[in-house]
């Protein structure tokens, strides 16, 4: 398949080409490997390219297709964020701590995709342990935004978003703890979905903040997003927070339109230092939704601005507990020249973790320590209750909420690395959905100075159908998702 | 709540020892400045009255998962030791705990 043809390819039309035998999965996979080789020096989206196993996967997929036993994702080449465990393929979390870690098991989502006969091309770069908003915290490499390689792709799923944007794969899976799927999707001009907390099993996702982490797809189109979620959602007994509720058929309702849809627009998402050009693009997008038959109403969610503070207590607290396991004993980086066991653990953690990871471990330990627990962690959990209630009340009156995904377009590399607080503010519009556990999607909605702008929508818990319906209607009425980087 | 005067260099050193991360003096000073700034921003939560509010640990209402205690397959010794930095036959090797 010609390299330029990959730029317009979606899972949906690749499925048709594979099923009608116009192309084999092997040909498709080889085209993507060539595309990765041609673009990777500019983009740096992959930590590991698993060429040999991908070709093997593709050959097996072709056997399935030949015998008519294919599913939606059989033979489809994809990437996985490098915090999702892949048996036999190095899984690093973009940390020196796990540089040589080869998981002895697959994540639930990895297994689900393998069972479908999907083709894993490799592992996507991220901010170390998914902590960051620009992917610059990776211990290995700097991923560039395919629309402008002097700019960041966003983060922490910067590798996955940049890779889909640069047409290096048909989709990628990311993880979203405070916006890590949606913000990079917005900055790279692709579709990013954070499902309801518990909708997708976290088994085999290397834990960051367990009450907030959720896995979701990054895709070229809304329909592709629905196709992927359809195949990774569902109950898993290995994740005690996994929801045991049936998965609806998202493709059945996706094209029902939004006539009569009630869409709330919280004014707080247009106040906090938003770039005026981004605001204009989002306001224009609301008009598109209105013209499609939706009823747009401005509302107020006064607790919005507190979500960031809640997040920066809860996420580091949970991270500080989750990351105690890295001691250089059972697996991972080990500082060899230590005097005794304790010295070894302390130096392993000193040299194995990067600055942002250490910052969050210390911050979380501080917030959880005796004397501060009530003032920080408990306080944050109580405000979390109020934020969740505020959303629940809003969804009594509205089908979805619409707002910008990010206050700005992609910023320059190194621009915000010296000021952690400035970096944290990138996630101000995405964090509330994680605090409340509700699903949220970012879709391409415009361009400003040749950089993509994302429209974000949120719905009530387990109402992903409504998100797909609204996002699909918008996508069908606009051309923004068709704008690709000139690579 | 924030009370950042508490966040002395010694407090950072104490946190570093609790979390078992060695730190140079320069790292301690940098961490103190950055954490103080973050804690200042977090202090906005004091504006909200939460006296009669119950905390939320998880956004979904979790019920305890009960199941029969059935034994199943687990990882092989080989798989478990595959990533261990230092092992000896079927054991993981560490440096002395006591001198």
Interface residues (C-beta under 8 A of the other chain):
Chain A: X100 X101 X102 X104 X105 X196 X197 X198 X211 X237 X240 X241 X243 X303 X305 X306 X308 X309 X310 X312 X313 X320 X324 X327 X328 X329 X330 X331 X332 X333 X334 X338 X339 X340 X341 X342 X343 X344 X345 X346 X347 X349 X350 X353 X358 X359 X361 X362 X363 X365 X366 X369 X375 X376 X378 X379 X380 X381 X382 X383 X384 X385 X386 X388 X420 X421 X424 X435 X436 X437 X438 X461
Chain B: X1 X7 X12 X15 X16 X18 X19 X20 X21 X22 X23 X27 X31 X34 X35 X37 X38 X39 X41 X42 X43 X44 X45 X47 X48 X50 X53 X54 X55 X56 X57 X58 X59 X60 X62 X65 X67 X75 X79 X80 X82 X83 X84 X85 X86 X92 X94 X95 X96 X97 X99
